[in-house]
Amino acid sequence: LEAMVATDGKYPSSLHQLAGRCIRHDLTALPSLLEFQPSGALVDAQRKRVLVPSRNWITSLPSAAVVSGGGGAARSGIVVVTELDRDQKADIEALAYINDTLLALSEKSDGSEILALKWSVDDSSLSLVRRWNLDKDAPSEGMVYVPGDGGKGKLYVAYDLLPVGGAKEKRTVIHGYDIPNVNDTSVKKLHTVSKLSTPVLTQGLLDAKIASMQFFENVLYLLFDNEGLIRSFDISAGTFLHEWRLPVIPGFEKEWEG
């Protein structure tokens, strides 16, 4: 996707799909393409990879694939870097880095949890080192890490209330959590310490479901997948900045994931 710059030069005015300007990754090298259900994407700039969670595994793709003459993309470097045991009932929805620890938001039928993973010495695989249950009894959809002063930031998790009786226009709540200490084995559950004002974030939307959240250069970006919309906010001032409509691609009008 290519951002087209508006006349004021401050924000792009819209997003368009431009032929020849995107990289399409060929995923046929994955163990089972039929089981691949991507639920997000996280750029790992240090390792020059894109991490894509799907169900109980995380896939690593090169961030700059070489497009072949036949229109496909090079398969080399597409690997599964972790696969959690099925009895752990993990369904990974989002990823976030805090220093050298990768946090994964996992949705379960009886609630949600956050998993902490560490890279091996050769950066070839991820291992689970800690896990914490979350206090909200609702399906989770998105997670973002927002740094704070003195190294103290927060994790924000977006929950979907529709499966537990919420209306489409009021289906989202966003809870804030303190960053857990990976070395403290006594903590088993994370408790809400703050909430974002979802009436402000979702004003005017008919379907307020949030699929993904990102924080970049002091701006919070929210992806409303069923609305086909991205909104940005100054999280410190609590003010709306801009919004972008997603391009219309036949067959992909909804369920944007990251």
Salt bridges, closest charged atoms under 4 A:
GLU2 OE2 - ARG21 NH2 3.16
ASP26 OD2 - ARG75 NE 3.69
GLU35 OE1 - ARG86 NH2 3.65
ASP44 OD2 - ARG47 NH1 3.00
ASP100 OD1 - LYS118 NZ 3.18
GLU113 OE2 - ARG131 NH2 2.49
ASP123 OD1 - ARG47 NE 3.32
GLU141 OE1 - LYS209 NZ 3.80
ASP160 OD2 - ARG171 NH2 2.80
ASP207 OD1 - ARG171 NH1 2.92
ASP225 OD2 - LYS209 NZ 2.71
GLU243 OE1 - ARG231 NE 2.95
